[in-house]
């Protein structure tokens, strides 16, 4: 089975803070998705909003204020092919059009 890296990007635009009820519903939806696809999920985690960028030997703070999206989290899933991986990822709460999130799916080489 192939492994796929899923990169979850959150928009940086200001939005209304979700109510406690909305947050609970979102957590419940993520939990249900993780339970449904537990056999396909290899690993994943959320990312802190602060970080560093190393480029050409220079270290700068990041992500940048002018960025339109921020890397919010990542996951690794296993699936037979891209279509199967896409079917799994389409069911995440982040895939809902109203979330404003984008999800990049990349097949891994499988070196390890």
N, C-alpha and C positions, 0 to 999 in steps of 0.2 A: 504494500500500500504506500502511496506517495504521501509526503508531508507537505503542508502548506502553511506559510507564515501569513497571518492576518494582522494587518496594521490598521488600528482604529484611530481615525483622526476626528477631533472635535472642533467645531467652528469656534473662532475666538470672538465673534461678535457678541455684544451684550444681549442677554436674554433674561426673561423673568425667571427668578429663582423658583424651582418646583416646590409645590406645597409638600408637607409631610406625607400626605396621602399619595401624591404623585410619585414621590421618592419610594414609598413602600411598594407601590404598584410596579415601578421600574425594577426594584430589587427582586420582587416576586417573579417578574417576567424573565430576568437574567437567570435566576435560580432554576426555573422551569426549563429554560433552554439548556443549561449546563447538565441538568439531570437527563434530559432527553438524549443529548449527544455525548454523554460521559465516556462512551467507548471510543469516540472519535477525537476527543480533546486530549492532547498530549501535555500541554502546559500553557501558561499565560499569566499575565499580571498587569496591573495598572502602572502608570508611570507618573512620577511627581512632575509638577509643572516647571520646575527649575532644572537646569542642566548646564553643561559646558559643550562647546564646539571646538574641536581641534582641527585646524585647517592650515596647511602649509607651515606647520610648526608653531602656529599662534593659537592660543587658547582664549576664547571669548565666552561671555555668558550667553545663554540662549534658553529657550527659544526667543525669538525676536518679537518685539511689540507689533511690527508691521506684518507679521505672519497672519495669513487668513485661516489657517488651521494649526492645531497643536497635536502632536502625537500623544494620545491619551492612554493607550494600552496596546498590548499585542497578545496574540494567541497562536499556538501551533496546533493544527488539527491534522488528522490523517483521513484520507479519502482515496477512492479508486482513481479519480481523475478531477480535472478542473470543474466539470459540471456537477459532480457530486459534492465537491468542496463548496461551490457556489450555493448549492441547495441548502447546505448546512448553515452557511453564513447568512443567507437571506432571511433566516428565521430568528436572527439575533435582534434584540430590541434596538440596537444601533442601526440596523438596516431600514428601520421605519423611516419613510421620507420626511416625516415631521420632526425627526430628531436632528436633522441638519448634519449628521455625521457622515463621513465617507469611510469605506473599508477597502483597503488594497489587499488583494490575495495574490501571493507569489509562491510558486512551487519551489521547494527546496531541492538542492542537488542531492542530498543524502550522503554526505561524506562521513557522517558519524552514525 
